[in-house]
Amino acid sequence: MASAALPELATVPWRPPIDAARLRRWERLWTLWTVALTIPFVAAGVVLIWIQPFAAPVALASFAHAWIIPELQAFRGASVARRKGMRNESAEPVAQGFLADLLDHEPREFQRRTGLVRERGTLGTWLVGEAGAILIPPGSRRAHCFCVRATDPQLPPSDRIAHLVLALRSDEIGFATVANHVFSGAQWRVRRRLPREARPALDSA
């Protein structure tokens, strides 16, 4: 990775640089936040059944809310790996060729199969898509999802990915700092919400 800082860092001066320690802190915060949101629904369901067994259907609805909340969070995280925006099919072949120039043969085929570019960095393995990236830290069972896009929404899909790959390669810490950290949680939750063709990418990472 090169050491050139991304100019976009100047737009978020209040954000401290993302490093491994800060990622672990985010993991703990997301876990606490999820527990704080789900425990009240679980407790309400248990109390309802304890007070009035005939209220079991209402209790089940409360339990369903406790399950749905983390699933919605994971869906939001997985959205960074979905295909989004204009497809611009007339310019996409040229953009695909430019992206292919950035990748070796195996990563190029990998991107064509899954829609994601796999990049290894100091923070872990990145899966870069059109609207952001998923980071898998070394030895972790969690996934960190970052939402970030190229500034021009009319770019063809491969150009959007290429812009993000170049930004990641030039300044990984800056890339993670500028991007919006939209989810941190279990990989299996993210995998369930990924498009089917993108799931092998998460498995390989």
C-alpha positions as CSV (number, residue, x, y, z in Angstrom):
1,M,0.0,0.0,0.0
2,A,1.2,3.5,-0.9
3,S,1.4,6.1,1.8
4,A,-0.3,9.0,-0.1
5,A,-3.2,10.3,2.0
6,L,-6.7,10.6,0.3
7,P,-7.7,14.3,-0.2
8,E,-11.2,13.4,1.0
9,L,-9.8,13.1,4.5
10,A,-10.0,16.9,4.7
11,T,-13.8,16.6,4.5
12,V,-14.1,14.6,7.7
13,P,-11.5,16.2,10.1
14,W,-13.4,15.1,13.1
15,R,-13.0,11.3,12.4
16,P,-10.0,9.7,14.0
17,P,-8.0,7.3,11.7
18,I,-9.3,3.8,11.7
19,D,-6.9,1.1,13.0
20,A,-7.2,-2.4,14.3
21,A,-7.9,-1.2,17.9
22,R,-10.6,1.1,16.7
23,L,-12.2,-1.7,14.7
24,R,-12.4,-3.8,17.8
25,R,-14.0,-0.9,19.7
26,W,-16.6,-0.6,16.9
27,E,-17.3,-4.4,17.3
28,R,-18.0,-3.9,21.0
29,L,-20.1,-0.9,20.4
30,W,-22.2,-2.6,17.7
31,T,-22.7,-5.6,20.0
32,L,-23.8,-3.4,22.9
33,W,-26.1,-1.4,20.6
34,T,-27.7,-4.6,19.3
35,V,-28.2,-6.1,22.7
36,A,-29.7,-2.8,24.0
37,L,-32.2,-2.9,21.1
38,T,-33.2,-6.5,21.3
39,I,-33.2,-7.3,25.0
40,P,-36.3,-5.2,25.8
41,F,-38.3,-7.2,23.2
42,V,-37.2,-10.5,24.5
43,A,-37.9,-9.4,28.1
44,A,-41.3,-8.1,27.1
45,G,-42.2,-11.5,25.5
46,V,-41.1,-13.5,28.5
47,V,-43.0,-11.3,30.9
48,L,-46.2,-11.5,28.8
49,I,-46.0,-15.3,28.8
50,W,-45.3,-15.4,32.5
51,I,-48.3,-13.1,33.3
52,Q,-50.7,-14.5,30.8
53,P,-49.9,-17.6,28.8
54,F,-52.8,-16.8,26.4
55,A,-50.7,-13.8,25.3
56,A,-48.2,-16.1,23.6
57,P,-49.0,-14.7,20.1
58,V,-48.2,-11.2,21.2
59,A,-45.0,-12.5,22.9
60,L,-44.0,-14.2,19.6
61,A,-44.4,-10.9,17.8
62,S,-42.1,-9.4,20.4
63,F,-39.5,-12.1,19.9
64,A,-39.8,-11.6,16.1
65,H,-38.9,-7.9,16.6
66,A,-35.8,-9.0,18.5
67,W,-34.8,-11.1,15.6
68,I,-35.7,-8.7,12.8
69,I,-33.7,-5.7,14.2
70,P,-30.2,-7.4,13.8
71,E,-31.4,-8.8,10.4
72,L,-32.2,-5.3,9.2
73,Q,-28.9,-4.0,10.4
74,A,-27.1,-6.8,8.5
75,F,-29.2,-6.1,5.4
76,R,-28.0,-2.5,5.5
77,G,-24.5,-3.7,5.8
78,A,-24.7,-6.1,2.9
79,S,-26.2,-3.4,0.7
80,V,-22.7,-2.0,0.1
81,A,-22.0,-5.1,-2.0
82,R,-25.1,-4.9,-4.1
83,R,-25.2,-3.6,-7.6
84,K,-26.6,0.0,-7.6
85,G,-27.1,3.0,-9.8
86,M,-27.0,3.4,-13.6
87,R,-25.7,0.4,-15.5
88,N,-24.5,2.6,-18.4
89,E,-24.2,-0.5,-20.6
90,S,-22.7,1.3,-23.6
91,A,-19.6,2.4,-21.5
92,E,-19.4,-0.6,-19.3
93,P,-17.2,-2.8,-21.6
94,V,-14.5,-0.1,-21.7
95,A,-14.8,0.4,-17.9
96,Q,-14.5,-3.4,-17.4
97,G,-11.3,-3.3,-19.4
98,F,-9.9,-0.6,-17.3
99,L,-10.8,-2.4,-14.1
100,A,-9.2,-5.6,-15.5
101,D,-6.0,-3.7,-16.1
102,L,-5.8,-3.1,-12.3
103,L,-6.2,-6.8,-11.5
104,D,-4.3,-10.0,-12.1
105,H,-5.9,-12.9,-14.0
106,E,-7.4,-14.7,-11.0
107,P,-8.8,-11.6,-9.2
108,R,-10.2,-10.5,-12.6
109,E,-12.2,-13.7,-13.0
110,F,-13.1,-13.5,-9.3
111,Q,-14.6,-10.1,-9.8
112,R,-16.6,-11.1,-12.9
113,R,-18.1,-14.1,-11.0
114,T,-18.9,-12.3,-7.8
115,G,-19.1,-8.6,-8.7
116,L,-16.6,-7.9,-6.0
117,V,-12.8,-7.2,-6.0
118,R,-10.8,-8.9,-3.3
119,E,-8.0,-6.8,-1.9
120,R,-5.6,-7.7,1.0
121,G,-4.6,-4.8,3.3
122,T,-3.1,-4.2,6.7
123,L,-6.6,-4.2,8.3
124,G,-7.6,-7.4,6.7
125,T,-9.2,-8.6,3.5
126,W,-11.5,-6.2,1.6
127,L,-14.3,-7.0,-0.8
128,V,-14.9,-3.9,-2.9
129,G,-18.2,-3.3,-4.7
130,E,-20.0,-0.5,-6.4
131,A,-21.2,1.2,-3.3
132,G,-18.6,0.4,-0.6
133,A,-16.6,-2.5,0.8
134,I,-16.7,-5.3,3.3
135,L,-13.7,-5.8,5.6
136,I,-12.9,-9.1,7.2
137,P,-10.1,-8.6,9.9
138,P,-7.5,-11.4,10.3
139,G,-8.8,-14.3,12.3
140,S,-12.2,-12.6,12.9
141,R,-15.7,-14.0,12.5
142,R,-17.1,-10.5,12.1
143,A,-17.6,-8.4,9.1
144,H,-17.3,-4.6,8.9
145,C,-19.3,-2.9,6.2
146,F,-18.3,0.5,4.8
147,C,-20.5,2.6,2.6
148,V,-18.6,4.9,0.1
149,R,-19.2,5.8,-3.5
150,A,-17.4,7.4,-6.4
151,T,-18.5,11.1,-6.7
152,D,-19.9,10.8,-10.2
153,P,-23.2,8.7,-10.2
154,Q,-23.2,8.4,-14.0
155,L,-20.0,6.3,-14.0
156,P,-20.4,2.7,-15.3
157,P,-20.3,0.1,-12.6
158,S,-16.7,-1.1,-13.2
159,D,-15.5,2.5,-13.1
160,R,-17.1,2.9,-9.7
161,I,-15.3,-0.2,-8.4
162,A,-12.0,0.9,-10.0
163,H,-12.2,4.3,-8.2
164,L,-12.7,2.6,-4.9
165,V,-10.0,0.1,-5.5
166,L,-7.5,2.8,-6.4
167,A,-8.5,4.8,-3.3
168,L,-8.0,1.7,-1.1
169,R,-4.7,0.9,-2.6
170,S,-3.4,4.5,-2.2
171,D,-4.5,4.9,1.4
172,E,-6.2,2.0,3.2
173,I,-6.5,3.9,6.6
174,G,-7.8,7.0,4.9
175,F,-10.3,4.9,2.9
176,A,-11.7,3.2,6.1
177,T,-11.8,6.6,7.8
178,V,-13.6,8.5,5.0
179,A,-16.2,5.7,4.4
180,N,-19.3,5.4,6.6
181,H,-19.1,2.4,8.9
182,V,-22.7,1.1,8.5
183,F,-22.5,-2.3,10.2
184,S,-20.3,-4.6,12.3
185,G,-21.5,-8.1,13.1
186,A,-21.3,-11.8,12.4
187,Q,-20.3,-12.8,9.0
188,W,-23.1,-15.3,8.7
189,R,-25.6,-12.5,9.1
190,V,-24.1,-10.5,6.3
191,R,-23.7,-13.6,4.1
192,R,-27.5,-14.3,4.3
193,R,-28.2,-10.8,2.9
194,L,-25.7,-10.8,0.1
195,P,-26.7,-11.5,-3.5
196,R,-26.2,-15.2,-4.2
197,E,-23.3,-14.7,-6.6
198,A,-21.4,-12.6,-4.0
199,R,-21.6,-15.1,-1.2
200,P,-18.5,-17.1,-2.4
201,A,-16.5,-13.8,-2.2
202,L,-17.3,-13.5,1.6
203,D,-16.4,-17.2,2.1
204,S,-13.0,-16.8,0.4
205,A,-12.2,-13.7,2.4
